[in-house]
Amino acid sequence: MSSEAPAYRRMSVEARRTQLLTAAVDLFGHRRPEDVSVDDVAAAAGVSRPLVYRYFPGGKQQLYEAAIQGAAQELIGRFAVAPQGAPTRRLADVLDRYLDYVDEHDAAYAALMRGGGVAGDGRTGAVVDGVRRRAVQQVLHHLGVARPGPRLATMVRAWIASVEAVSLIWLDEGKRPPRADVRDWLVDQFTALLLVTAARDQETADAAAPALAEETPDSPAGVLVRRLAPLAPLVAHLAKPPGDGADPPGDGADRPGG
C-alpha cells in the first residue's frame, strides 16, 4: 500500500493560515510548546508537513509567535471601554470582556499565558509583557492617573497578575465558579487593594479619592461596602489604641530619644 500525503481541499491563503493557526493554538494551549511539533500541527489540520512550512517557513517558532500575537491583540482590545460611569462598574465591564475571551478561546489564552518562549529568544515573553502593560495603562486611565507613584503602580501590576492567575485556575477548575462570580470577586479584590494601598500611601489616596467619589450605592464598590458593613462590629475593637491610653507601638517612648 503506497504512502500518500493527507488529502486537503483548496483554500484561500488567509483561510489556510487561519486553519493552521487554529490547529496550532489548540495544541499549544493543551501541551507545552516544546512538546508540539510541526508534524503535530499538520496532523491536527489534516494537511501535509510541507504545506505547513509553505505558510509558516519558520516552522514551530513562527507558528507559536503568530498564535500568541493573535491572542495578545485580541486581549488588548478587550481592555478598551467607554470612560463613563463608576470606575468599578467600568472595571467590571473590562473583566466581562476579558473573561469572555478566556471562556471562548481557552486554548489560545492558555498558550499565551503559559507557553513561554519556544526558542528562548524572549520575543514571546515580550508579547505577554505588552498585554500586561496595556492592561495597567487602561486601569490607570480609568482611575484618572497619568503618572502613578511606585506603590500604586505596583498595586495595579499585582492585581493584573492576580487576574491572569485566577483566569488560568478557573480554566483548570472546569470554569467554576460561574464567570460572573469570578468577575465580581476580582473587582472586589481591586477595590480592597486600592483602599489598603491608599491607607499607607498618600499618592494613592490622592488618586483614589476622585475615583471613589464617582462610586454609587449600586456600583460594585457600593455593593462591597454594604457586604462589609455587618463585619465592622467584629473588628471595631482593633481600632482602639492598645493599652489604657498608652502610646501605640512605634510612637513616643520607643522612638530614638523618646
TAMOVEN-V372814 format. One record per backbone hydrogen bond with DSSP energy under -0.5 kcal/mol. CO is the residue of the C=O (numbers start at 0). NH is the residue of the N-H. E is the energy in kcal/mol with one decimal. If there is no record, write none. Layout:
CO:NH:E
CO:NH:E
This chain:
1:3:-0.5
11:15:-2.7
12:16:-2.5
13:17:-2.4
14:18:-2.3
15:19:-2.6
16:20:-2.8
17:21:-2.6
18:22:-2.0
19:23:-2.4
20:24:-3.2
21:25:-2.0
22:26:-1.9
23:27:-3.2
24:28:-2.2
25:29:-0.8
26:29:-0.9
26:30:-1.5
31:34:-2.0
32:35:-1.7
36:40:-1.9
37:41:-2.7
38:42:-2.6
39:43:-2.5
40:44:-2.2
41:45:-1.0
41:46:-2.5
47:51:-1.4
48:52:-1.8
49:53:-1.6
50:54:-1.4
51:55:-2.4
55:58:-2.4
57:60:-0.7
57:61:-0.6
58:62:-2.3
59:63:-3.0
60:64:-2.6
61:65:-2.4
62:66:-2.4
63:67:-2.5
64:68:-2.3
65:69:-2.1
66:70:-1.9
67:71:-2.7
68:72:-2.5
69:73:-1.8
70:74:-2.4
71:75:-2.8
72:76:-1.7
73:77:-0.8
74:77:-1.1
74:78:-0.5
75:78:-1.4
76:79:-0.9
78:80:-0.7
81:83:-2.3
85:88:-0.7
85:89:-2.2
86:90:-2.5
87:91:-1.9
88:92:-2.0
89:93:-2.3
90:94:-2.5
91:95:-2.3
92:96:-2.0
93:97:-2.6
94:98:-3.2
95:99:-1.9
96:100:-1.6
97:101:-2.2
98:102:-2.5
99:103:-2.8
100:104:-2.9
102:105:-0.6
104:108:-2.6
105:109:-2.5
106:110:-2.4
107:111:-2.3
108:112:-2.7
109:113:-2.4
110:114:-1.3
121:125:-1.9
122:126:-1.4
123:127:-1.8
124:128:-2.4
125:129:-1.9
126:130:-1.6
127:131:-2.1
128:132:-2.6
129:133:-2.2
130:134:-2.2
131:135:-2.5
132:136:-2.5
133:137:-2.2
134:138:-2.3
135:139:-2.5
136:140:-2.2
137:141:-2.0
138:142:-1.1
139:143:-0.7
139:144:-2.7
140:143:-1.0
143:145:-0.5
148:152:-2.5
149:153:-2.2
150:154:-2.4
151:155:-2.4
152:156:-2.3
153:157:-2.6
154:158:-2.1
155:159:-2.3
156:160:-2.1
157:161:-1.8
158:162:-2.4
159:163:-2.1
160:164:-2.4
161:165:-3.1
162:166:-2.3
163:167:-2.2
164:168:-2.5
165:169:-2.7
166:170:-1.8
167:171:-2.3
168:172:-2.2
169:174:-2.8
169:175:-0.7
170:173:-1.6
177:180:-0.7
177:181:-1.7
178:182:-2.5
179:183:-2.4
180:184:-2.3
181:185:-2.3
182:186:-2.2
183:187:-2.4
184:188:-2.3
185:189:-2.1
186:190:-2.4
187:191:-2.6
188:192:-2.8
189:193:-2.6
190:194:-2.2
191:195:-2.6
192:196:-2.5
193:197:-2.4
194:198:-1.8
195:199:-0.6
196:199:-1.1
196:200:-1.2
200:204:-2.1
201:205:-2.8
202:206:-1.8
203:207:-2.9
204:208:-2.1
205:209:-0.7
206:210:-0.8
207:211:-3.1
208:212:-1.8
209:213:-0.7
210:213:-1.0
211:214:-1.2
215:218:-1.7
215:221:-0.6
218:222:-2.6
219:223:-2.1
220:224:-2.2
221:225:-1.9
222:226:-1.9
223:227:-2.2
224:228:-1.7
225:229:-0.6
227:230:-1.7
227:231:-0.7
228:231:-1.5
230:233:-0.9
230:234:-0.8
231:234:-1.2
231:235:-0.8
234:237:-1.6
235:238:-1.6
236:239:-1.0
242:244:-1.2
247:250:-2.1
250:253:-1.1
251:254:-2.0
254:257:-2.7
